[in-house]
Amino acid sequence: MSDDLRERVLRLKRERNAVILAHNYQTADIQEVADFVGDSLGLARHAQAADAEVILFCGVHFMAETAKIVNPDKTVLLPDLAAGCSLADACPAGELEQYLTARPGTYVVSYINCSAAVKALSDVICTSGNAVKIVKQVPADRDILFVPDQNLGEWVTQQTGRAMELWRGNCYVHVEFTHASIQRIRAEYPAAPVIAHPECTRAVRLLADEVCSTERMLDYCRQSPAAAFIIVTESGMLHRLRRELPGKTFIAGPTELCACNDCRFMKLNTLEKMADALETLQPRIELPVEILARARAPLQRMLDWSR
C-alpha cells in the first residue's frame, strides 16, 4: 500500500508541476518523496526559489503560510490544515498588536514559528539557525521584543549579550525534555555528545555539548569524530541524520514519559493526505492581500540579512 501511495504522490507531483518541501520533523516516508528536506530557513529559501506551479508543503501551517508569502501567485498546499503549532498559537496577532500600541517604537524580531498575521506586525523574522546573526543586526538604539519562543530568545540573549523582552511562548515538544531525562541518557552513553535544539529549556541546554538548529545538527555530527550522538529535538530529525550519516549512531533524547519525542502536529501529514492534496489541489493556503504584502518585507529582510 505504501509503495502504491508513494508512486501516486510522485505521479501527481509530475502532473501538477509541483515541488514537495518537507521539514526535518516529517515522517521517514514523507522525507523520502520530498524534493527538499530541511529546517525553516532552508525551506523558506527553497520556497522562494521554487520553479513550480504548485508547492506541497509538508510541515505545519505557519511554514506553508511562509511559502505563500514569498510565492503569492502560486498554489500552496498543506496536506492537513489542522497541522498547527503551539508556538504560533502562543502569540495571537491581536495580543501582539495591543503590546505594540502600548509600547510604540519597539523593534519586533519574530521567530518564524508564528502566524502570517504576526509576521505582518514584525520588523524582521528569524529562524533558530540565523537568530543570533539577525539580532546582532538590529539597530543598537532600539528596544527589542522577541516573539514567540521564550527559550530561543533567552539563548539568543546569552549568545549576543543583547537585552530583549521575551514573549512567554514555548514549543510543547521541546519543553518535554527535562534535565533529569537527559542526564539519564547521558549517563547511559557517556561518550556521545548531547546536541539540543535552542527551543529546549535552559536546564536542558546546560547539559548539551552543542545547542543549534536542526540543520546545524547535521553539520556538527558530520564534522565530529564521535561515533554516537544524543539528539534532543523532535524525532523526525533522526531519520535524516541516519540517512545522510549512515556510519554513525543517533540516539533519541528521551522525555520523562517516552524514549523519543514526536510533534503531534507534524505527524498529521501522511502520504495519503499528500496524494489527495495533489489530486484535488486542496487544502490551499490563502491569505489576505494586505497580510501577504506586510509580512513579505520582514521575511525578505531575514533572507537578505542571513546571506
N, C-alpha and C positions, 0 to 999 in steps of 0.2 A: 504493500500500500504506500509506504513512504517513498519508494522508488518511483511509483506512478505519480505521486504528488510532486516530487522533485522534477520529473520530466514535464509535467503540466505547467509548473511555475516557469521553467526555462523556456518552454514553447511560447507561453503567453508573454513572457518578457520580450522575446524577439518580435512577436506580432504587434505588440503595443509600442515598440521602440522605447522600452523602459530601462531604467537603471535601478538596481536594488542596492540600497545603502543599509548597513546593519551595524548596530552598536556592539561593542565588545561584550555586553551583557546578554546578548541574544543566545538562544539555544544553539547547539552544535549544528543541527540540520539547517537552520537558517543561515548561520555563518558560512556554511559550505556552498550555498547557492548565491550568496551576495557578490556583487561586483567590487564592493569595498567594505571592509570591516575596520572599525577604528573607534577612537574616542570622540568627544563632542567637537573638538577643534578640527580634527581631520575630517569628520563628517560635514561640518559647516563648509570647509574648503571644497570638498568634493561636491557638495550640493550646489555651491556657487558655480562650479566649473562643469556641471553635468551637461553633456551633449546628448540629450534625450528629450522626448516629448513628455514622458511620464517618469516621476520619481516615486518609487515604492520605498517608503521609509520604515524600516524595522527597528523600532526603538519605542520611545514614548512620545506623548502628544507634543510637548514643547519642542522636541527635536524636529518633528515633522513641520511644526509651525516655522521653525528657523529655516528649513528648506524652502518653504513657501515665501518667506520674507525676501530671500535672495533670488527667488525664481517666481515672481508674481504672475507671470503669464503661462507657467507650466502646471500640469496636473500633478498634484502631490497627494499620494495615498498613504494612509496608515491602516494596517491590517485590522486593528481593533481600536476604535475610538475611546474605549474605556482604559487604554494604557496611559495612565496618568503619572503623577509624580508627587510624593509627599512634600518635596522641597518647593515645587511650583505652587502647591496648594497652601503652603505656609505663608506666602506673601501675596495676598489678594491686591489687585491693582488699586482698588478703592482705598484700602488702608495706606498703601504707599503714597497715593495722591494726597491724602489727608496729612500725612507726615511732612510732605514737601511743602504743602500750603502753610504749615506752621513753622517751617524752617527753610525759608527761601534762600537760594544760593547754594544749597547742599549739592555736592557732586555725587551722583549715584553710579556706583560700579555694581553691575548686576551679573552674578553667576549665570551662565547660560541656562541653567536649570530653573527657568522662570517662564511665565506666560508671555505671549506676544504683547499683551497689554502692559505688562511690567517693563518689557524691553522698550516699549514706546515712551516710557517715563524716564528712561535711563540716559546717562551721558556716554557710557561705554559698557560693553559686555566683556566677560572673560570666561575662560574655562579653567579647570583645575591645572591644565598643562601650561597656561600662559598667565595665570592670575598675578603672580609676582611681577612679571615683566610689565603687565598692564598697569598695575597700581603704582609702580615706580615712575610711570609717565604722566600720572595725574598731576596737574599744577600744584606746587607746594603750598600755595596760599588758600587752597580750597578744603573745606571740611568734607570728609568722605563718609557716605553711608554705603555699607556693603550688604547686599541682599542676594539670596535669602538664607545662605548657609552660614550659620554662626561658627561652626568648626573650621570650615575652609577659611573664613575671614580671619579667625584667630591665628591660624597657621600663617596666613599671608602677612599679618601684622608682625609676627615673630621673624619672618624672613626679611621683611623690608624695613622694620622699625617705624612704619607709618601708622599713626593712630587713626582708627576708623570706628565709627559707630557700627555695630553689628546687629543686623536683623536676627530675631530669635527663631530661626528655622533650622531644620536638620533633615537628613536623609534617614528614613526609618531603618533601612538596611544597614547602613554603616554604624549607626549608634547601637546596634545589637551586639557588635563586637565589644568585649569587655577586657579590662586589664587582666582579670583572673583567667579568662578563657585563652587569651594569647600567651600569658605566662605558662599555662599548662602545655600548650602545643610546642612552645619554645623549649621547654624542659625535655619534651619527648624527642625533639630534633635539634639538639644544641648547635650543630654545625650549619644549620640552614638559616640564612639571613631572613629577617622579617621585613616584608615590603607592604606598607599600608597606604591606603588612599587618604588624602587630607580631609575627606569628609568624616573620618573617624574622630572620636573624641580625643582630647589631649592625653588622657590616661593611656590610650592605645598607641597614639603616635609616639609617646615617650619610649615605648618598648621597641619601636621599629628601627631597623638599620637604614631604611630609606623610606621617605614619605614622598609620594609622587602620583602623577596621573596614571591612568591605565596604559597609555602609550609609552610613557617613560618606564613603566614596569618591564615592558618588553626589552627596551634598550639596556636597562640595568642588568637583567638576567642574562642577556646575550653577552655582555661585556664582563660579567663577574666570573671568576674561576670556580665559584661554588657549584656543587652538583645538584643541590636541592634548595628550594625556596618555599617559605611560608607566605602565601598570598592573602592579604587581608583586604578583600573587596568582594563584590558580587561574584557568584560562582561562574558565570558565563565567561569570565576572563580566563579561567583555567583552560578552556578548550583552545583558545587562540594561542596561549603560551605553549601548550603541549604540541599543537600543530606546527608552530613555527620553530620551536626549540625541542625537537623530539629526543635529544640526547640528555635532557635534564629532567629533574623530578619536581613537580609542583604540588604543594600540599595546601589544601584549603584552610584558611583561617577559620576556626570554629566560633560559634556563639555559645552561650550557656545552654542552649536548647538543642543545637544540631551541629553536625560535623562540617557544614558549609552554610552558605547564606544566599538565598535566592530572592530576587525582587519580584513580587507578585505581579507588578505592572509590566515589567519587561517580558515576563513569561506568558503574557496573554497572547502575544503574537505566535502564530503557528503557520506551518507550510500550507495547510488547508485554507486559512484565512488570507494568506498571501495570494494563493491561486484565485480565490473568489474575488479579491480586490482587483486583480489584474483583469479578470473576466468582465466584471461589471463597472470598473473604474470608480468604485465606491468602497469604503467611505473616503470622501475627499476632504482635504483641509481647506477651509475657506476663511478668510479674514477680511474685516472691513478695510476699505481702501486707505482710510486715514491712519489706521493702525499699521498697515503694511509700510506706508511712507515714513511714519515716525520711528518705527522700530528698525528700519533699514540703516539709518545713519549711525546709531551706536554699534550695531553689528558690523557694519563696514569699518568703523573706527577700530574695532577689535582686530579685524582681519589685517588692516593696514599696520597697526602697531605691533602685531605679533610676527610680522615678516622678518 
